[in-house]
Each structure stands twice: as structure tokens, then as C-alpha cells.
Amino acid sequence: MSRFTLLLAGLLLAAPVVGSAPKPRAPEAPPVPLLWKVSDADSSLYLLGSFHLLAKSDYPLSQDVDRAFKDAESLVFEVAPDDLDDPGVTAKMLALASSDAGSSLARVTPPDLAPALASRLAAFGLPAERMAAFEPWFVDTMLVTVLGQRAGYAPKDGLDRVLMARAKAAGKPARGLETVDQQLATLDSTPLAEQVASLREFVEEGEGAEAKLAALHAAWRSADLTALETMTREEMRERTPVTYQRLNVDRNRAWVPQLERMLADGRDHDVLVVVGALHLLGDDGVVSLLRARGYRVERICSACTPPRR
């Protein structure tokens, strides 16, 4: 998989597993939101597409998001804030990532890749000897976080984390669509061959990695659906199809019945649902799946010009 897909798919990137401080970035205009409203007869869900590592310069948010937050009586995230804030999350992640010696980086890295990978890891402050015991999915997650922080982004400034804090301050209940254990199991279940392919991609992209991250961030900020699909969904589906199925499609399908129950039980109780933007894109995304089930779905975007999807 392209590691940048993780920025739009969640999977614990909102957990600060690396402690280096991001460099400051210049202020920018509010991002154009990836925001939809899904309604039945008496209640609504707002679906907001997140980027899991952001900078303080990505705030304030659009007034569309502020209005959706104000209208919602509760919020839903991929993982509940209390679950994500559990001090044991990082320990769980480390334990699972090193639980199978046969799947460790030391055992599964092909000989032709090992020297270049070791060099690239060291350049990111992640020496290969320290990473050797971990499975490739964990190393990939670390690489995303380090790269993001070097470019000026941080997990604590991700849209999820910021809205979790805002919900707590406003006294609005917040819950999750899945648990930390489920997210970790999803990452751990991806095929080793596809995990290694992602690390090979990391080596081959070299110094172009930060430019790719900047392009993805720009596409998210401008709500460029075509660019986002090309850089994440389409690339991932082509290069790592099993990982795409497990990280995106299967989770979308598991979430839709939960969202339908929220609508059915709503009775004038509106909910703001914040998930990685990847999950809202394309014909297998949550937006399309709910539209196909007959719900009224509209894009909320004051800054957009038609056509809107």
C-alpha cells in the first residue's frame, strides 16, 4: 500500500507514537471540507473526511464544519476518544508488531532491498537494527508519522484529535465505530508481501516522499476528489488489493449498518461522524453505500462550485 493512504484511512495514526516536534508552518485559509449530510425522516448524520496528521496552520476549520459540529448532539470517530487515549495503546501496538519473529523486518526483507532500506530508515532516525524485530506494517506507520512531523504535521493536530478535544470541551458525547484492538488486528492481518511492497516503494520514492505528502495534503485541503482518489484509493487498489479490501472496503461495510442504526434511532438526534477521508470516496465508500440504500445524501460545501458529489 502507499503509506500515505494511512493518512486518510486512520488506523491509529491519531496516536502519537513518535515524539519529535513538527516544524512550524505558515497560516493558510481554512480547508475546503469533505462533508456530506445523510438524512432520513427525522435525523441526520454528517460525514466528515479527516486527515490524520495536520498542522496548526490547517485551522480554523470551515464554517461548514463548525455548523455541523454545532448541529450535532454527539460525535462518532473511528475509535472512541477514551479508547485512543488509553495509556496502554502504544504498548499494545509494540507488542503485536513484535509478536511474530517469523514476520519481523529482519526475516522478511528481501536481500536486494535490505541495504537501501536500512539506509533510508537511518535517514529517518529509525535505524534498521532497532526496527528489525517489528513487522513491516508497524515500520510503515512509523515512517508516515516521522515524515509527517518533519513536514510540519502532528497527530495531535489531526482533524480527529482536534474535534475530539472540541467535543469534550462542549460536553458532547463521543464514541467509536471500532476498537483499538480491531484496528491493530486489521493492520496485522494485511499480507506480508504487500507490507514489504510498501517498504520497497518507500525506498524507491527516495527524497520525493515529502513532495508526495505535500500533494496529498493539498488535495485534501482543496477537497480535490479526483486527485484524492487517484493518489490513494486507485493506487492502493491496484498495487495492494488485499490490503485495500481489509483497510477500506471491509471496514466501510462494517460501519454502514452502525450508521443506519444511528439514523433509525436518531429521533432528532444528529451526529457528526469523523473518519479518514479515504472511507468516503468512490463507489465502495460510505457516502455511496448509504446513497445506494436510499438515504438522502447531499454534499455540504459553501466553497465548492458545481458539480458537487
Residue frames as qw, qx, qy, qz and C-alpha x, y, z in Angstrom:
[[0.000, 0.887, 0.462, 0.000, 0.00, 0.00, 0.00],
 [0.271, 0.611, -0.094, 0.738, 1.02, 3.58, -0.38],
 [0.379, -0.262, -0.613, 0.641, 1.91, 4.69, 3.15],
 [0.100, -0.045, 0.041, -0.993, 0.15, 7.98, 2.50],
 [0.502, -0.357, -0.619, -0.487, -3.15, 6.12, 2.31],
 [0.475, -0.345, -0.692, 0.421, -2.82, 5.63, 6.07],
 [0.060, -0.080, -0.202, 0.974, -3.27, 9.38, 6.48],
 [0.485, -0.038, -0.216, -0.847, -6.78, 9.03, 5.04],
 [0.683, -0.145, -0.679, -0.227, -7.61, 5.60, 6.46],
 [0.608, -0.670, 0.157, -0.395, -6.94, 6.16, 10.15],
 [0.933, -0.019, -0.322, 0.160, -5.71, 3.04, 11.86],
 [0.699, -0.594, -0.148, 0.369, -4.11, 4.64, 14.92],
 [0.494, 0.378, 0.025, 0.783, -2.25, 7.40, 13.14],
 [0.269, -0.811, -0.082, -0.513, -4.07, 9.65, 15.57],
 [0.804, -0.570, -0.044, 0.161, -1.97, 8.03, 18.31],
 [0.157, 0.915, -0.363, 0.076, 1.30, 9.94, 18.84],
 [0.973, -0.142, 0.025, 0.179, 3.80, 7.07, 18.59],
 [0.653, 0.256, -0.059, 0.710, 6.72, 9.37, 17.74],
 [0.354, -0.765, -0.354, 0.406, 7.70, 12.26, 19.95],
 [0.406, -0.042, 0.179, 0.895, 9.59, 14.68, 17.68],
 [0.164, 0.687, 0.341, -0.621, 8.03, 18.12, 17.39],
 [0.557, 0.604, 0.456, 0.341, 6.80, 19.27, 13.97],
 [0.308, -0.074, 0.087, 0.944, 8.34, 22.33, 12.39],
 [0.242, 0.596, 0.390, -0.659, 6.01, 25.36, 12.20],
 [0.336, 0.373, 0.663, 0.555, 4.07, 26.08, 9.01],
 [0.061, -0.002, -0.058, -0.996, 2.71, 29.35, 7.66],
 [0.416, 0.373, 0.595, -0.578, -1.02, 30.03, 8.26],
 [0.004, 0.105, 0.757, 0.645, -3.39, 29.16, 5.42],
 [0.538, -0.121, -0.118, -0.826, -7.05, 29.63, 4.57],
 [0.676, -0.103, 0.607, -0.406, -9.48, 27.09, 6.08],
 [0.149, -0.081, 0.922, 0.348, -9.52, 23.75, 4.23],
 [0.602, 0.020, -0.324, -0.729, -12.45, 23.04, 1.92],
 [0.534, -0.221, 0.723, -0.380, -14.33, 20.32, 3.82],
 [0.353, 0.013, -0.874, -0.335, -15.08, 16.80, 2.66],
 [0.252, 0.112, 0.654, -0.705, -18.50, 16.95, 4.29],
 [0.338, -0.224, -0.716, -0.568, -21.79, 15.23, 3.46],
 [0.446, -0.069, 0.487, -0.748, -25.18, 15.20, 5.18],
 [0.290, -0.105, -0.914, -0.262, -27.16, 11.94, 5.21],
 [0.393, -0.063, 0.344, -0.850, -30.80, 12.20, 6.28],
 [0.098, -0.342, -0.924, -0.142, -33.85, 10.10, 6.96],
 [0.190, -0.726, -0.533, -0.390, -37.27, 11.34, 8.08],
 [0.444, -0.870, -0.163, -0.136, -36.28, 12.73, 11.47],
 [0.592, -0.695, 0.261, 0.313, -32.49, 12.79, 11.90],
 [0.582, 0.776, -0.238, 0.057, -29.20, 13.38, 10.10],
 [0.815, -0.324, 0.171, 0.449, -25.61, 12.19, 10.00],
 [0.252, 0.915, -0.291, -0.122, -22.80, 14.47, 8.94],
 [0.934, 0.005, 0.135, 0.330, -19.90, 12.56, 7.37],
 [0.032, 0.957, -0.274, -0.088, -16.58, 14.44, 7.55],
 [0.908, 0.281, -0.145, 0.277, -13.41, 13.18, 5.86],
 [0.495, -0.833, 0.191, 0.157, -10.35, 13.53, 8.04],
 [0.613, 0.577, -0.435, 0.320, -6.61, 13.83, 7.50],
 [0.816, -0.498, -0.278, 0.095, -4.96, 12.18, 10.49],
 [0.582, -0.323, -0.050, 0.745, -1.79, 14.32, 10.63],
 [0.215, 0.865, 0.276, 0.360, -2.28, 18.06, 10.26],
 [0.424, 0.101, -0.243, 0.867, -0.62, 21.34, 11.24],
 [0.061, -0.594, -0.478, 0.644, -1.89, 24.24, 13.31],
 [0.070, 0.308, -0.311, -0.896, -1.92, 26.21, 10.04],
 [0.153, -0.250, -0.851, -0.436, -4.81, 23.99, 8.89],
 [0.204, -0.677, -0.669, 0.227, -7.04, 25.75, 11.43],
 [0.534, 0.120, 0.558, -0.624, -9.52, 27.33, 11.83],
 [0.326, 0.230, 0.891, 0.216, -11.86, 24.95, 10.07],
 [0.102, -0.297, -0.536, -0.784, -14.50, 25.83, 7.51],
 [0.408, -0.063, 0.306, -0.858, -17.72, 27.38, 8.79],
 [0.755, -0.002, -0.471, -0.456, -19.50, 24.39, 7.23],
 [0.590, -0.003, -0.755, 0.286, -17.71, 22.12, 9.71],
 [0.007, -0.069, 0.520, -0.851, -18.40, 24.50, 12.58],
 [0.595, -0.062, -0.044, -0.800, -22.12, 24.49, 11.74],
 [0.774, -0.018, -0.604, -0.190, -22.21, 20.69, 11.51],
 [0.393, 0.048, -0.727, 0.561, -20.45, 20.43, 14.86],
 [0.241, -0.064, 0.345, -0.905, -22.91, 22.85, 16.45],
 [0.699, -0.028, -0.263, -0.664, -25.91, 21.00, 14.97],
 [0.678, 0.040, -0.734, 0.004, -24.73, 17.57, 16.15],
 [0.678, -0.635, 0.089, -0.359, -25.76, 16.31, 19.55],
 [0.788, -0.430, 0.417, 0.144, -22.94, 13.74, 19.55],
 [0.338, 0.720, -0.550, -0.253, -19.85, 12.73, 17.59],
 [0.965, -0.036, 0.259, 0.027, -18.56, 9.42, 16.28],
 [0.093, 0.768, -0.598, -0.212, -14.94, 8.65, 15.36],
 [0.698, 0.280, -0.652, -0.097, -13.18, 5.57, 14.04],
 [0.572, -0.152, -0.697, 0.405, -12.08, 4.87, 17.62],
 [0.391, -0.856, -0.323, -0.100, -13.65, 6.36, 20.75],
 [0.115, 0.824, -0.333, 0.444, -11.54, 9.11, 22.36],
 [0.649, -0.598, 0.401, -0.247, -11.27, 7.25, 25.67],
 [0.969, 0.076, 0.197, 0.128, -10.09, 4.13, 23.83],
 [0.626, 0.648, -0.105, 0.422, -7.50, 6.08, 21.86],
 [0.097, -0.812, 0.340, -0.464, -6.29, 7.93, 24.98],
 [0.927, -0.375, 0.016, -0.006, -5.68, 4.69, 26.88],
 [0.162, -0.822, 0.538, 0.100, -2.01, 4.82, 28.01],
 [0.680, -0.193, 0.701, 0.095, -1.67, 1.18, 27.01],
 [0.727, 0.646, 0.109, -0.205, -2.29, 1.75, 23.29],
 [0.307, 0.782, -0.539, -0.061, 1.35, 2.21, 22.33],
 [0.358, -0.392, 0.838, -0.128, 2.38, -0.84, 24.37],
 [0.769, 0.292, 0.520, -0.228, -0.31, -2.92, 22.64],
 [0.612, 0.761, -0.136, -0.165, 0.90, -1.72, 19.26],
 [0.071, 0.702, -0.709, 0.025, 4.54, -2.54, 20.04],
 [0.550, -0.194, 0.789, -0.195, 3.65, -5.96, 21.45],
 [0.792, 0.441, 0.375, -0.193, 1.56, -7.00, 18.45],
 [0.499, 0.815, -0.275, -0.109, 4.10, -5.64, 15.97],
 [0.118, 0.612, -0.774, 0.110, 6.85, -7.79, 17.54],
 [0.761, -0.190, 0.467, -0.408, 4.79, -10.86, 18.44],
 [0.936, 0.275, 0.221, 0.006, 5.78, -12.99, 15.43],
 [0.388, -0.621, 0.488, 0.474, 9.51, -13.30, 14.82],
 [0.556, 0.184, 0.706, 0.397, 8.83, -15.00, 11.51],
 [0.288, 0.815, 0.436, 0.250, 7.13, -11.86, 10.22],
 [0.354, -0.786, 0.002, 0.508, 9.72, -9.42, 11.51],
 [0.360, 0.889, -0.206, -0.193, 11.56, -6.97, 9.29],
 [0.247, -0.615, 0.734, 0.148, 14.76, -8.95, 9.86],
 [0.544, 0.031, 0.837, 0.050, 13.15, -12.11, 8.45],
 [0.550, 0.614, 0.565, -0.041, 11.00, -10.83, 5.60],
 [0.171, 0.869, -0.195, -0.421, 13.09, -8.08, 3.98],
 [0.901, 0.399, 0.068, 0.157, 14.47, -9.41, 0.66],
 [0.703, -0.322, 0.141, 0.618, 18.28, -9.34, 0.39],
 [0.406, 0.397, 0.331, 0.754, 18.16, -6.96, -2.57],
 [0.180, -0.828, -0.279, -0.452, 16.13, -4.47, -0.54],
 [0.691, -0.584, -0.305, 0.299, 17.83, -4.67, 2.86],
 [0.530, -0.120, -0.048, 0.838, 20.83, -2.30, 2.36],
 [0.014, 0.393, 0.265, 0.880, 18.81, 0.51, 0.75],
 [0.516, -0.673, -0.442, -0.292, 16.01, 0.12, 3.29],
 [0.673, -0.456, -0.298, 0.501, 18.48, 0.28, 6.18],
 [0.355, 0.070, 0.066, 0.930, 19.95, 3.47, 4.75],
 [0.210, -0.517, -0.360, -0.748, 16.54, 5.11, 4.32],
 [0.627, -0.634, -0.452, -0.017, 15.37, 4.10, 7.79],
 [0.599, -0.301, -0.212, 0.711, 18.50, 5.55, 9.35],
 [0.150, 0.271, 0.187, 0.932, 17.90, 8.81, 7.50],
 [0.443, -0.587, -0.351, -0.580, 14.51, 8.97, 9.24],
 [0.239, -0.514, 0.570, -0.595, 16.04, 8.33, 12.65],
 [0.901, -0.111, 0.208, -0.363, 14.80, 4.72, 12.62],
 [0.041, 0.557, -0.817, -0.143, 17.94, 2.53, 12.42],
 [0.734, 0.091, -0.561, -0.372, 17.26, -0.88, 10.91],
 [0.378, 0.084, -0.856, 0.343, 18.66, -2.72, 13.93],
 [0.228, 0.071, 0.554, -0.798, 16.00, -1.07, 16.12],
 [0.655, 0.215, -0.075, -0.720, 13.25, -1.84, 13.62],
 [0.286, 0.280, -0.891, -0.216, 14.39, -5.41, 12.93],
 [0.075, 0.118, 0.937, -0.320, 12.03, -7.06, 15.42],
 [0.412, 0.425, 0.358, -0.721, 8.91, -5.28, 14.19],
 [0.542, 0.434, 0.695, 0.188, 6.58, -6.27, 11.38],
 [0.306, 0.184, 0.362, 0.861, 6.61, -4.09, 8.24],
 [0.132, -0.762, -0.512, -0.373, 3.14, -2.57, 8.86],
 [0.479, -0.792, -0.208, 0.316, 4.41, -1.01, 12.09],
 [0.501, -0.243, 0.246, 0.794, 7.56, 0.31, 10.42],
 [0.159, 0.484, 0.529, 0.678, 5.38, 1.82, 7.68],
 [0.297, -0.852, -0.420, -0.095, 3.22, 3.54, 10.31],
 [0.543, -0.620, -0.010, 0.566, 6.32, 4.95, 11.99],
 [0.427, 0.063, 0.397, 0.810, 7.64, 6.22, 8.67],
 [0.006, -0.717, -0.508, -0.478, 4.39, 8.07, 7.94],
 [0.425, -0.853, -0.271, 0.136, 4.45, 9.71, 11.34],
 [0.556, -0.443, 0.157, 0.685, 8.10, 10.76, 11.16],
 [0.323, 0.283, 0.478, 0.766, 7.73, 12.04, 7.60],
 [0.132, -0.808, -0.480, -0.314, 4.63, 13.98, 8.57],
 [0.487, -0.795, -0.148, 0.332, 6.28, 15.54, 11.59],
 [0.518, -0.209, 0.286, 0.779, 9.31, 16.56, 9.54],
 [0.157, 0.436, 0.518, 0.719, 6.95, 18.25, 7.10],
 [0.116, -0.203, 0.189, -0.954, 5.20, 20.17, 9.88],
 [0.680, -0.314, -0.369, -0.551, 2.28, 17.89, 10.78],
 [0.050, -0.253, 0.830, -0.494, 1.45, 16.14, 14.05],
 [0.276, -0.342, -0.893, -0.097, -1.08, 13.54, 15.29],
 [0.113, -0.491, -0.586, 0.635, -2.33, 15.93, 17.98],
 [0.194, 0.424, -0.078, -0.881, -3.31, 18.41, 15.24],
 [0.026, -0.151, -0.888, -0.434, -5.10, 15.79, 13.13],
 [0.409, -0.300, -0.259, -0.822, -8.76, 16.57, 12.50],
 [0.685, -0.350, -0.635, -0.072, -9.85, 13.66, 14.68],
 [0.515, -0.218, -0.510, 0.654, -7.87, 14.78, 17.70],
 [0.004, -0.097, 0.063, -0.993, -8.92, 18.41, 17.39],
 [0.542, -0.308, -0.349, -0.700, -12.62, 17.54, 17.15],
 [0.664, -0.307, -0.658, 0.178, -12.32, 15.04, 19.99],
 [0.323, -0.140, -0.404, 0.844, -10.99, 17.84, 22.19],
 [0.234, -0.157, -0.131, -0.951, -13.71, 20.21, 20.99],
 [0.627, -0.351, -0.585, -0.377, -16.42, 17.65, 21.73],
 [0.572, -0.293, -0.613, 0.459, -15.07, 17.13, 25.24],
 [0.135, -0.046, -0.215, 0.966, -14.96, 20.89, 25.88],
 [0.405, -0.160, -0.262, -0.861, -18.55, 21.25, 24.62],
 [0.479, -0.066, 0.706, -0.518, -19.82, 18.33, 26.69],
 [0.766, 0.300, -0.234, -0.517, -20.87, 16.37, 23.59],
 [0.832, -0.200, 0.516, -0.029, -20.74, 12.55, 23.86],
 [0.422, 0.637, -0.573, -0.296, -18.29, 10.81, 21.53],
 [0.844, -0.145, 0.509, -0.081, -17.94, 7.14, 20.65],
 [0.050, -0.498, 0.735, 0.457, -16.19, 4.89, 18.13],
 [0.803, 0.296, -0.235, -0.461, -17.09, 2.68, 15.19],
 [0.890, 0.121, -0.417, 0.141, -14.41, 0.15, 16.12],
 [0.679, -0.719, 0.087, 0.120, -11.90, -0.56, 18.89],
 [0.031, -0.802, 0.582, 0.132, -8.14, -0.15, 19.11],
 [0.571, -0.203, 0.794, 0.056, -7.82, -3.93, 19.15],
 [0.703, 0.550, 0.449, -0.032, -9.84, -4.17, 15.92],
 [0.335, 0.912, -0.208, -0.110, -7.67, -1.55, 14.24],
 [0.247, -0.640, 0.721, 0.096, -4.48, -3.29, 15.29],
 [0.680, 0.079, 0.729, 0.007, -5.84, -6.64, 14.10],
 [0.624, 0.750, 0.189, -0.107, -6.68, -5.08, 10.73],
 [0.152, 0.863, -0.472, -0.094, -3.14, -3.77, 10.28],
 [0.407, -0.442, 0.799, 0.002, -1.64, -7.05, 11.43],
 [0.742, 0.267, 0.605, -0.114, -3.80, -9.05, 9.00],
 [0.508, 0.784, -0.182, -0.308, -2.52, -7.39, 5.84],
 [0.964, 0.199, -0.006, 0.176, -0.41, -9.70, 3.64],
 [0.600, -0.580, 0.242, 0.495, 3.31, -9.65, 4.38],
 [0.564, 0.236, 0.467, 0.639, 4.11, -9.46, 0.68],
 [0.101, 0.837, 0.338, 0.418, 2.06, -6.25, 0.39],
 [0.471, -0.861, -0.002, 0.191, 3.65, -4.82, 3.54],
 [0.641, -0.298, 0.366, 0.605, 7.10, -5.42, 2.06],
 [0.415, 0.546, 0.470, 0.556, 5.99, -3.93, -1.26],
 [0.126, -0.964, -0.202, -0.118, 5.12, -0.72, 0.58],
 [0.550, -0.703, 0.232, 0.386, 8.59, -0.54, 2.11],
 [0.606, 0.106, 0.483, 0.623, 10.13, -1.11, -1.33],
 [0.189, 0.821, 0.382, 0.380, 8.04, 1.78, -2.61],
 [0.383, -0.910, -0.017, 0.156, 9.39, 3.89, 0.25],
 [0.619, -0.376, 0.389, 0.570, 12.96, 3.16, -0.84],
 [0.482, 0.364, 0.545, 0.581, 12.23, 3.80, -4.49],
 [0.057, 0.914, 0.339, 0.215, 10.48, 7.14, -3.95],
 [0.590, 0.092, -0.189, 0.780, 13.54, 8.47, -2.10],
 [0.147, -0.217, -0.251, 0.932, 13.52, 12.18, -1.47],
 [0.242, -0.248, -0.476, -0.809, 10.26, 12.53, -3.38],
 [0.309, -0.428, -0.834, 0.160, 8.30, 11.28, -0.38],
 [0.085, -0.463, -0.389, 0.792, 7.81, 14.70, 1.17],
 [0.200, 0.155, -0.359, -0.898, 6.61, 16.13, -2.15],
 [0.352, -0.259, -0.830, -0.345, 4.04, 13.32, -2.43],
 [0.251, -0.487, -0.698, 0.462, 2.86, 14.02, 1.09],
 [0.018, 0.358, 0.068, -0.931, 2.54, 17.72, 0.26],
 [0.277, -0.019, -0.605, -0.747, 0.49, 16.90, -2.84],
 [0.351, -0.395, -0.847, -0.048, -1.86, 14.66, -0.86],
 [0.184, -0.482, -0.496, 0.699, -2.28, 17.27, 1.85],
 [0.113, 0.233, -0.201, -0.945, -3.02, 19.92, -0.79],
 [0.329, -0.189, -0.760, -0.529, -5.62, 17.65, -2.41],
 [0.316, -0.496, -0.767, 0.257, -7.31, 17.12, 0.96],
 [0.111, -0.419, -0.256, 0.864, -7.24, 20.85, 1.77],
 [0.251, 0.216, -0.324, -0.886, -8.85, 21.73, -1.56],
 [0.666, 0.213, 0.593, -0.399, -11.27, 18.75, -1.42],
 [0.415, 0.493, -0.573, -0.507, -10.00, 17.60, -4.83],
 [0.857, -0.048, 0.414, -0.305, -11.89, 14.31, -5.01],
 [0.845, 0.509, -0.163, -0.019, -10.33, 13.23, -8.30],
 [0.296, 0.671, -0.602, 0.317, -6.77, 13.75, -7.05],
 [0.498, -0.421, 0.621, -0.434, -7.50, 12.09, -3.71],
 [0.936, 0.120, 0.233, -0.233, -8.95, 9.01, -5.38],
 [0.733, 0.594, -0.313, 0.108, -6.02, 8.74, -7.79],
 [0.155, 0.652, -0.621, 0.406, -3.36, 9.13, -5.11],
 [0.389, -0.296, 0.732, -0.474, -4.92, 6.82, -2.55],
 [0.783, 0.133, 0.442, -0.418, -7.86, 4.64, -3.44],
 [0.818, 0.534, -0.132, -0.171, -6.99, 3.76, -7.04],
 [0.304, 0.654, -0.673, 0.164, -3.28, 3.32, -6.38],
 [0.391, -0.331, 0.764, -0.392, -3.85, 1.17, -3.33],
 [0.846, 0.210, 0.318, -0.372, -6.48, -0.99, -5.02],
 [0.743, 0.595, -0.299, -0.067, -4.10, -1.65, -7.93],
 [0.304, 0.612, -0.675, 0.278, -0.85, -2.21, -6.01],
 [0.017, 0.121, -0.884, 0.450, -2.03, -3.87, -2.78],
 [0.497, -0.270, -0.478, -0.672, -5.56, -5.18, -3.42],
 [0.604, -0.375, -0.694, 0.115, -5.91, -7.37, -0.32],
 [0.294, -0.219, -0.395, 0.842, -4.74, -4.55, 1.95],
 [0.214, -0.118, -0.203, -0.948, -7.19, -2.22, 0.21],
 [0.568, -0.357, -0.641, -0.374, -10.02, -4.66, 0.83],
 [0.590, -0.392, -0.615, 0.346, -9.21, -5.03, 4.53],
 [0.278, -0.210, -0.259, 0.901, -8.28, -1.45, 5.39],
 [0.210, 0.090, -0.130, -0.965, -11.01, 0.22, 3.38],
 [0.512, -0.133, -0.581, -0.619, -13.81, -1.87, 1.88],
 [0.524, -0.293, -0.791, 0.121, -14.37, -4.30, 4.76],
 [0.186, -0.269, -0.496, 0.804, -14.35, -1.52, 7.34],
 [0.281, 0.001, -0.193, -0.940, -16.75, 0.62, 5.28],
 [0.570, -0.213, -0.667, -0.429, -19.19, -2.28, 5.06],
 [0.461, -0.302, -0.731, 0.401, -18.92, -2.90, 8.80],
 [0.068, -0.175, -0.287, 0.939, -19.64, 0.76, 9.57],
 [0.279, -0.189, -0.443, -0.831, -22.69, 1.23, 7.35],
 [0.509, -0.481, -0.698, -0.150, -25.10, -0.86, 9.49],
 [0.394, -0.403, -0.468, 0.681, -23.95, 1.09, 12.56],
 [0.003, 0.085, -0.100, -0.991, -24.63, 4.37, 10.79],
 [0.381, -0.323, -0.626, -0.599, -28.04, 3.13, 9.69],
 [0.481, -0.505, -0.682, 0.219, -28.92, 2.29, 13.30],
 [0.226, -0.283, -0.236, 0.902, -27.91, 5.81, 14.34],
 [0.218, -0.083, -0.353, -0.906, -30.32, 7.20, 11.76],
 [0.487, -0.373, -0.726, -0.312, -33.09, 4.78, 12.72],
 [0.518, -0.523, -0.575, 0.357, -32.72, 5.52, 16.44],
 [0.317, 0.221, -0.059, 0.920, -31.98, 9.21, 15.99],
 [0.198, -0.786, -0.586, 0.003, -35.34, 10.87, 16.63],
 [0.045, 0.971, 0.029, 0.231, -33.99, 14.39, 16.08],
 [0.620, -0.659, 0.315, 0.287, -30.55, 13.42, 17.41],
 [0.640, 0.743, -0.188, 0.046, -28.00, 14.47, 14.77],
 [0.820, -0.400, 0.259, 0.318, -24.47, 13.00, 14.71],
 [0.314, 0.847, -0.408, -0.133, -21.17, 14.21, 13.28],
 [0.959, -0.072, 0.223, 0.160, -19.15, 11.21, 12.06],
 [0.107, 0.877, -0.445, -0.147, -15.43, 11.86, 11.53],
 [0.909, -0.056, 0.372, 0.181, -13.48, 9.19, 9.63],
 [0.387, -0.357, 0.520, 0.673, -10.48, 9.12, 7.33],
 [0.421, 0.539, -0.137, -0.716, -11.33, 10.74, 4.02],
 [0.118, 0.221, -0.899, -0.360, -10.50, 7.54, 2.11],
 [0.152, 0.257, 0.929, -0.217, -13.61, 5.91, 3.59],
 [0.356, 0.630, 0.366, -0.585, -15.92, 8.46, 1.98],
 [0.204, 0.563, -0.487, -0.636, -14.53, 8.19, -1.57],
 [0.175, 0.221, -0.870, -0.405, -15.58, 6.11, -4.54],
 [0.679, -0.141, -0.428, -0.580, -18.29, 3.58, -5.23],
 [0.715, -0.229, -0.643, 0.156, -17.25, 1.43, -2.26],
 [0.145, 0.207, -0.422, 0.871, -17.08, 4.41, 0.10],
 [0.004, 0.387, 0.766, -0.514, -19.54, 5.10, 2.90],
 [0.281, 0.389, 0.017, -0.877, -21.17, 8.01, 1.04],
 [0.445, 0.177, -0.642, -0.599, -22.01, 5.87, -1.99],
 [0.236, -0.131, -0.958, 0.096, -23.07, 2.88, 0.12],
 [0.110, 0.418, 0.611, -0.663, -25.56, 4.97, 2.09],
 [0.368, 0.368, -0.210, -0.827, -26.85, 6.68, -1.04],
 [0.364, 0.086, -0.844, -0.385, -27.40, 3.24, -2.62],
 [0.134, -0.288, -0.899, 0.300, -29.53, 2.27, 0.40],
 [0.059, -0.694, -0.615, -0.371, -31.93, 5.09, -0.39],
 [0.338, -0.680, -0.322, 0.565, -30.89, 7.79, 2.05],
 [0.275, 0.941, 0.108, 0.167, -30.91, 11.43, 1.05],
 [0.711, -0.310, 0.079, 0.626, -27.24, 12.44, 0.68],
 [0.296, 0.930, 0.093, 0.195, -26.04, 15.97, -0.03],
 [0.648, 0.127, -0.180, 0.729, -22.60, 17.50, -0.17],
 [0.256, -0.934, -0.200, 0.146, -22.13, 20.41, 2.26],
 [0.636, -0.089, 0.176, 0.746, -19.55, 22.76, 0.79],
 [0.107, 0.912, 0.221, -0.328, -20.06, 26.52, 0.67],
 [0.149, -0.707, 0.446, 0.529, -16.70, 26.97, -1.06],
 [0.498, 0.069, 0.792, 0.346, -17.40, 24.45, -3.82],
 [0.409, 0.400, -0.248, -0.782, -18.51, 25.22, -7.33],
 [0.871, 0.207, 0.345, -0.282, -20.83, 22.75, -9.14],
 [0.788, -0.270, -0.439, -0.337, -20.70, 19.88, -9.90],
 [0.294, -0.510, 0.669, -0.453, -20.57, 18.51, -6.37],
 [0.660, 0.010, -0.734, -0.160, -20.60, 14.84, -5.37]]
